[in-house]
Amino acid sequence: MTLDELKEAVPKHSRGLINQRIVDVFNALELDQGEDFAEHYKQNFVSMSSIMKTGKFSTKDYINAVKYVSHKLLENSDIDAYHLTFPERYNRLMSKWRELDERMTEEEIRGSKISPYVTAYKKTELVTKVLEQSLVPSRILNAPMFQDALNVQASLMYTARSEQVRSQAAESVMKYTMSPEIQKIELEIGVKGQDEIMALRTEMHRLASQQQGTIESGTNTSLQIAEQKILHEIVEDTEIIDA
């Protein structure tokens, strides 16, 4: 892979962060772990590159975090993903504890000595953000279940003996198969309607207070107020003007 090829692959906002060092990492991965993993890593690197835009994390740390998550996505355990991401660090820790206690097996060192480092790394902000980017949204993950539930509701709509059950099933089917455009329009109408009601209520309170003041000052009597007509004039948004 060349520098230009990688820049072309990532979104425009991340191209300025791409350099030859990152390209070398990709090419080294292909040599060390095979073309398939290198391609898997590249896809993750590109799809999660928006995290680099924040400027909070170094390119090196981002590369390692994506590598760790890429190994996790291939169903490696936390500690195996850590080993594959940081082989030198892993081997250094293993050698250290073997020298301190020759009786400890590799599994014991992994479980009690290296595992805490893995847990701490997994909980870092950068790794957490990369993991979040890799998660499949629940609505997509559970799409088959949603369709099954909709099929049940449709079946009840046609076959249920109870009219109430058929009606409720029909309403459910309409609700969850309504186009987004219609839902948006209904939402806007509902919100706008509530706003106009509140405006009308506020204006009526204002008018009542004004009329009460004219009665107290002797300008009008209560009978005159009762016989008054209220005219409604539409000027842009609804305004209420008393005659």
Residue pairs with C-beta under 8 A, 6 or more apart in sequence:
1 23
1 26
1 27
1 30
1 42
2 23
3 18
3 19
3 20
3 23
6 18
6 22
6 23
6 26
7 15
7 18
9 42
9 46
10 18
10 45
10 46
10 49
11 46
11 49
11 50
13 50
13 53
14 49
14 50
14 52
14 53
17 49
17 52
17 59
19 59
21 59
22 59
22 63
25 63
26 38
26 41
26 42
26 45
29 37
29 38
29 41
29 67
30 38
33 84
37 70
37 74
40 70
40 73
40 74
41 66
41 67
41 70
44 66
44 69
44 70
44 73
44 134
45 63
45 66
47 133
48 66
48 69
48 130
48 133
48 134
50 133
51 57
51 62
51 126
51 129
51 130
51 133
52 59
52 62
56 125
56 126
57 65
57 126
61 126
62 126
62 130
64 85
64 86
65 124
65 126
65 127
65 130
66 130
67 84
67 85
68 81
68 82
68 85
68 121
68 122
68 127
68 130
69 81
69 127
69 130
69 131
69 134
71 80
71 81
71 84
71 85
72 78
72 81
72 131
73 134
76 84
78 115
78 118
78 119
78 122
79 110
79 114
79 115
79 118
82 90
82 114
82 117
82 118
82 121
83 90
90 114
93 109
93 113
93 114
93 117
94 106
94 109
94 114
97 104
97 109
97 113
98 104
98 109
104 113
121 127
139 146
146 176
150 173
150 176
150 177
153 169
153 172
153 173
153 176
154 169
154 173
156 165
156 166
156 169
157 166
157 169
157 170
157 173
158 166
160 166
160 169
196 238
199 237
199 238
200 238
200 240
203 239
203 240
204 240
207 230
207 240
207 242
210 242
211 220
211 225
211 228
214 220
214 225
215 221
215 222
215 225
228 242
228 243
229 243
230 240
230 242
230 243
231 241
231 242
231 243
232 238
232 240
232 241
233 239
233 240
233 241
